[in-house]
Amino acid sequence: MTETLTDRDRAKADRRDALLEAAAHLFAERGYAGVTLEDLGAAVGVRGPAVYRHFPGKAAVLAAVLRDASAGLLEGGRATVARAADEASALHDLISFHVDFALANADVIRVQDRELASLPDADAHEVRRLQREYVELWVGVLARLRPDRAEPELRIRAHAAFGLINSTPHSARAHGRRPADDVVRRILEDMAWSSLAS
């Protein structure tokens, strides 16, 4: 009996993940206003009303896409820093971690850029809180690596690095002939390191 419930829970979690992946793609492609719950359901092979088993409405889907991404970045960033042998390694590994996220989640980044204002206030506040904590994680590493620099400057540098990393996978894809991921990854990591470690 317990195994059946576990299987059911796993299947429900898998369906939720599939809905969020489809939502990120559809919201990025058509915009939040251009997607219906029926579209979301069809993208994962269920009828629109079945989406309500996972989310109370379309706004909750958008909130989950952005909240899960922000929470994942924060959790992954903390784990990355905790594993690092020293501050230079922590910064290098954070850059690699964020580049991996950007390359794998271009749709989520596009949704974040275009649709954050579509979130209800409480959800937008939570997403921004998670994002601020992620920024401060980077600022903490940078401050320990470069104690001669003021935190406001380090915060600007962190935001600039995010802008660099987050924009390139999308812009490279948008212009057709995108280089291989390993080439893009190397370029982004080199540029981000140069901008942050100098």
C-alpha positions in Angstrom: 0.0 0.0 0.0 2.8 2.4 0.9 4.6 1.6 -2.4 1.5 2.4 -4.4 1.1 5.8 -2.7 4.8 6.5 -3.3 4.4 5.6 -7.0 1.3 7.8 -7.2 3.2 10.7 -5.5 6.1 10.3 -7.8 3.8 10.3 -10.9 2.1 13.4 -9.6 5.5 15.1 -9.1 6.6 14.1 -12.6 3.4 15.5 -14.1 3.8 18.7 -12.2 7.4 19.0 -13.5 6.2 18.3 -17.0 3.6 21.0 -16.7 6.1 23.5 -15.5 8.6 22.7 -18.3 5.8 23.1 -20.8 4.6 26.3 -19.2 8.1 27.8 -19.3 8.3 27.0 -23.0 4.8 28.2 -23.9 5.1 31.4 -21.8 8.5 32.2 -23.4 7.1 31.5 -26.9 3.7 33.1 -26.7 3.7 35.3 -23.6 1.8 34.6 -20.4 -1.4 36.2 -21.8 -1.3 34.1 -24.9 -1.4 30.7 -23.1 -4.4 29.0 -21.7 -4.7 26.2 -19.2 -6.0 24.1 -22.1 -2.7 24.8 -23.9 -0.8 23.7 -20.9 -2.7 20.5 -20.5 -2.5 19.7 -24.2 1.3 20.1 -24.1 1.6 17.3 -21.6 -1.2 15.1 -22.9 -4.0 15.9 -20.4 -7.2 17.9 -20.7 -7.1 21.5 -19.4 -9.1 20.9 -16.2 -6.6 18.2 -15.1 -4.1 21.1 -14.6 -6.2 22.1 -11.6 -5.1 18.9 -9.8 -1.7 20.5 -9.6 -2.3 24.3 -9.6 -5.3 26.4 -8.7 -4.9 28.5 -11.9 -2.6 29.9 -14.5 -1.1 32.5 -12.2 0.0 29.8 -9.8 1.7 28.0 -12.7 3.7 31.1 -13.6 4.5 31.6 -9.9 5.8 28.1 -9.6 8.0 28.4 -12.8 9.7 31.5 -11.4 9.7 30.5 -7.7 11.1 27.0 -8.4 13.9 28.5 -10.6 14.8 31.1 -8.0 14.7 28.6 -5.2 16.8 26.1 -7.2 19.4 28.7 -7.9 19.6 29.7 -4.2 19.8 26.1 -3.0 22.3 25.1 -5.7 24.4 28.2 -5.1 24.6 27.6 -1.4 25.6 24.0 -2.0 28.3 25.1 -4.5 29.8 27.6 -2.0 29.7 25.0 0.8 31.7 22.5 -1.3 34.4 25.0 -2.4 37.9 24.7 -1.1 38.5 28.5 -1.0 36.9 31.8 -2.2 38.4 31.7 -5.7 37.1 28.2 -6.2 33.7 29.3 -4.8 33.5 32.1 -7.4 34.6 29.9 -10.2 32.1 27.2 -9.3 29.3 29.7 -8.8 30.0 31.0 -12.3 29.9 27.5 -13.8 26.8 26.6 -11.8 25.0 29.7 -13.1 26.2 29.2 -16.7 24.8 25.6 -16.6 21.5 27.0 -15.4 21.3 29.6 -18.1 22.2 27.1 -20.9 19.5 24.6 -19.6 16.8 27.2 -18.8 16.7 29.8 -21.6 12.9 29.7 -21.6 12.7 30.3 -17.8 15.0 33.3 -18.2 12.8 34.8 -21.0 9.8 34.3 -18.8 11.5 35.9 -15.8 12.5 38.9 -18.0 9.1 39.4 -19.5 6.5 38.1 -17.1 7.6 38.9 -13.5 5.2 41.8 -13.5 2.3 39.4 -14.3 2.7 37.7 -10.9 0.4 38.5 -8.0 2.1 40.7 -5.5 2.7 38.0 -2.9 4.3 35.7 -5.4 6.4 38.5 -6.9 7.6 39.4 -3.5 8.7 35.8 -2.8 10.5 35.5 -6.1 12.4 38.7 -5.5 13.3 37.7 -2.0 14.8 34.4 -3.2 16.7 36.3 -6.0 18.0 38.9 -3.5 19.4 36.1 -1.3 21.0 34.6 -4.3 22.7 37.9 -5.2 23.9 38.3 -1.6 25.4 34.8 -1.7 27.6 36.0 -4.7 28.3 39.3 -2.9 29.5 37.4 0.2 31.9 35.4 -1.9 33.1 38.4 -3.8 33.6 40.4 -0.5 35.8 37.7 0.9 37.7 37.4 -2.3 38.1 41.2 -2.7 37.8 42.8 0.7 39.3 46.0 -0.8 36.0 46.6 -2.7 32.8 48.1 -1.3 29.7 45.9 -1.2 27.6 48.2 -3.4 30.3 47.8 -6.2 30.4 44.1 -5.7 26.6 43.9 -6.0 26.7 45.8 -9.3 29.3 43.4 -10.5 27.2 40.4 -9.6 24.1 41.8 -11.3 26.2 42.6 -14.4 27.6 39.1 -14.5 24.0 37.7 -14.3 23.0 40.0 -17.2 25.9 38.7 -19.2 25.3 35.0 -18.5 21.5 35.2 -18.7 21.3 37.1 -22.0 23.8 35.2 -24.1 22.1 31.8 -24.4 18.9 33.4 -25.5 20.5 35.8 -27.9 22.7 33.1 -29.4 19.6 30.9 -30.0 17.6 33.7 -31.4 20.1 34.4 -34.2 20.0 30.9 -35.6 23.5 29.4 -35.9 24.3 29.0 -32.2 27.7 27.6 -31.3 27.9 24.4 -29.4 27.0 24.6 -25.7 30.6 23.9 -24.7 31.8 26.8 -26.7 29.1 29.1 -25.3 29.9 27.8 -21.8 33.6 28.6 -22.1 33.0 32.1 -23.4 30.5 32.9 -20.7 32.7 31.5 -17.9 35.8 33.4 -19.2 33.9 36.7 -19.5 32.2 36.4 -16.1 35.4 35.5 -14.4 37.2 38.4 -16.0 34.5 40.8 -14.9 34.2 39.6 -11.3 37.7 38.6 -10.3 39.6 41.7 -11.5 
